[in-house]
Amino acid sequence: MASYFFKSNARDDKKTVHPTQALVRLQPEAPQGGDHMPGRTRKTSRQFEKDKAAFFNQCKAQHAVCWLCGMPIDYNAVKNTTDDSFNLDHLYPVSKHPELQFDPAGFKPSHTSCNRLRSNQDPPTPIGTLSRQWINTSN
């Protein structure tokens, strides 16, 4: 349960709340050194940042579509700001396969919303090649 106290510039011990006092929530300090996420080492490197930038530029030049839904991505929007903006996705979730985080072969273009909906699920299984067209789309 959260703890609260009143922060005041006045040095009095009165229990009344004055309009100049602000209600401040006490939050526990996060452990230092990555202890707050045991088992996860999501560090970055200069090479990883270069690989991400190169992948983004390649996708933008090719007008690559979202690998999850197949719709176009808005490459002019700032990354990760809108649902249709570019978001770097990994073929295998980093939470399950942290050893593949820096592998550019696993980078996939996606919408921010599609990547958020996918969460840390494994990649979708393809249905394979159809033997014939089952739906007549010419009508």
N, C-alpha and C positions, 0 to 999 in steps of 0.2 A: 504494500500500500504506500502511496506517495506521501511524503511529509511536506508540510508547508510552514512558512514563517513569514512574518511581515518585516520587510526591509524599510528602514526609516533613516532619515538623516538626523532626526532628533535623538538625543541620548536620554530617553526616559523609559521607565519600565512600566508604563501604563498599559493596560490591556485594551484600551479603546483604539479603534482604527481611525486614523486621520486620513483625509483625502490625499495627502502627500505621500502616504505610505503605499508601497507596491507589494502585491502578493507574489511571492517568488516560490517556485517549486524546487525543492531540493532533489537533485538527481545524483545517484551514486557515480563516482568517477569510473570511467572505463579503464580496465587494466592496461598497462603499458606493454609494449613489445609483442602485440598480436595475441595476447592471452585471451582476449574476448571472443576469438573465433578459433577454438582449438581444432587442430587437424586440417586447417585451411591456410595455405600460403598463397594469397593472391597478390603477389608482388608484381611489379612491372619492371621493365628494363628499357634502355634506349632502343635496343634492337626491336623489341616488341612494339614500341610506339612507332618506329619507322615502318614495320610490317603492317600495322593497322592503317597508317596513313597511305601507304602504297596500295593496300587492298581497297580502301575507300576511293582513291583516285581511279583505280582500274574499274571498279563497279560503276562509278559515275560516268566514265568515258564509254562504257559498254551499255549504259542504261539498264543495268542488271535489275531483274525483278526480285521480289521477296521469295526466298526459297521455300517458305512455309505456305503462302497463299497464292503466289504466282502473279500478284498485282504489282504495278509500277511503284517505285519508291521515290519520294520527293527529296532529291539530292540537293536542292537549293535551300531547304530548311536546315536550321542548325541541328546537328546530330542529337538525338535523344530528347528532343523538345516537344514534338507533336507525335500523334499516333502514326502518321505516314512518313515520318523522318527516318533516316538511316540509323540502323543499330547493328553493330557487329555481333553476330551470333556464332556460336561454336557448334559444329556438327554433334559432338558429344559434350554434354554439359560439364562445365569446369568443376562443379560441385561433386560430380561423380568420377571425373577423370582429370584431376588437376595436373597430371603429367602432360596433358595435351593442350594446355592453355596457350602456350607460345608457338604451337605448330601452325604455320600459315595454311597448310593443306586442310585444316579443319575450319577455317574461316568461312562463314556464309553470310550473304547480305539478307537483312530482314527489316521489317518495319519494327518500330519500337513496341507497338501494341502486340504484334504477333510473337515477338520474343518474350514479352511479359506473359502472354497467355500460355506459351509453351512451357515456361518455368524451367524446371530441370528434368523434363521428360526425355527419354531416349529419342533418337531421330525416328521420324515416321517410316514405317515399312512400306516400300513401294509395292504396288499391286502387280507389277510386271507388265509385259507387252500384251495387249489384247490381240486375239487371233483375228478379229474382224470388228468393223464398226457396228455397234449394236443399236445406236440411235440414229434415225434418219433426220438430219438437221436441215435438209433442203426444203421442207414444207413450210 
